[in-house]
Amino acid sequence: MDLQKGQIIEFDGLPAVVVGLAGDPDVPEDHVALWFGCPDAIRKSRGGPGGIIPEVWTVPIDLCDPGVAPVFKH
């Protein structure tokens, strides 16, 4: 699968955003870096602290599946 940064994919049943590709710093060959969001984060406007450091996971590209189209909200 040909992936691009910013693309939404599915990994082990979870949606994820591709944030790094093989050859980028800290991303091994045949891997991609994925961000799964921060489901436990609280908005600053609702009393959250902000400054949360995102976790990015590197996984084998072969384990990624195409994602579904997102629902856009405003």
C-alpha positions as CSV (number, residue, x, y, z in Angstrom):
1,M,0.0,0.0,0.0
2,D,1.4,3.4,-1.0
3,L,0.9,5.7,2.0
4,Q,1.3,9.5,2.5
5,K,1.7,11.6,5.5
6,G,-1.7,12.8,6.7
7,Q,-3.5,9.8,5.3
8,I,-6.0,8.1,7.6
9,I,-5.5,4.3,7.7
10,E,-6.7,1.4,9.8
11,F,-4.3,-0.5,12.1
12,D,-5.6,-3.5,14.1
13,G,-9.2,-2.1,13.7
14,L,-8.3,1.4,14.9
15,P,-8.2,4.6,12.8
16,A,-4.8,6.2,12.7
17,V,-3.1,9.1,10.9
18,V,0.2,8.5,9.1
19,V,2.8,11.0,10.5
20,G,6.0,9.4,9.3
21,L,7.3,7.3,6.5
22,A,10.3,4.9,6.2
23,G,13.4,7.1,5.9
24,D,12.1,9.8,8.3
25,P,14.0,10.1,11.6
26,D,13.2,7.2,13.9
27,V,11.0,5.3,11.3
28,P,12.6,2.0,10.3
29,E,12.5,0.6,6.8
30,D,9.2,-1.1,5.9
31,H,7.5,0.8,8.7
32,V,5.3,3.9,9.1
33,A,4.7,6.1,12.1
34,L,1.1,6.4,13.3
35,W,-0.7,8.7,15.6
36,F,-3.9,7.3,17.1
37,G,-5.1,10.5,18.7
38,C,-5.4,11.3,22.4
39,P,-8.7,9.9,23.5
40,D,-8.1,10.7,27.2
41,A,-7.1,14.4,26.5
42,I,-9.3,17.2,27.8
43,R,-9.6,20.5,26.0
44,K,-8.1,23.5,27.7
45,S,-11.4,25.2,27.3
46,R,-12.9,22.5,29.5
47,G,-10.2,22.5,32.2
48,G,-7.5,20.4,30.5
49,P,-3.8,21.2,31.1
50,G,-2.6,21.4,27.5
51,G,1.0,20.5,26.6
52,I,0.2,16.8,26.1
53,I,3.0,15.0,24.3
54,P,1.6,12.9,21.5
55,E,2.6,9.2,21.3
56,V,3.6,8.1,17.8
57,W,4.0,4.4,17.1
58,T,6.1,2.8,14.4
59,V,4.5,-0.3,12.9
60,P,5.2,-2.5,9.9
61,I,3.5,-1.1,6.8
62,D,2.2,-4.5,5.9
63,L,-0.1,-4.5,8.9
64,C,-1.9,-1.3,7.7
65,D,-5.2,-1.3,5.9
66,P,-6.9,1.4,3.9
67,G,-9.0,3.7,6.2
68,V,-12.6,4.7,5.7
69,A,-13.5,8.2,4.6
70,P,-13.7,10.6,7.6
71,V,-16.8,12.5,8.8
72,F,-16.0,16.2,8.8
73,K,-17.4,18.3,11.6
74,H,-17.1,22.0,12.4
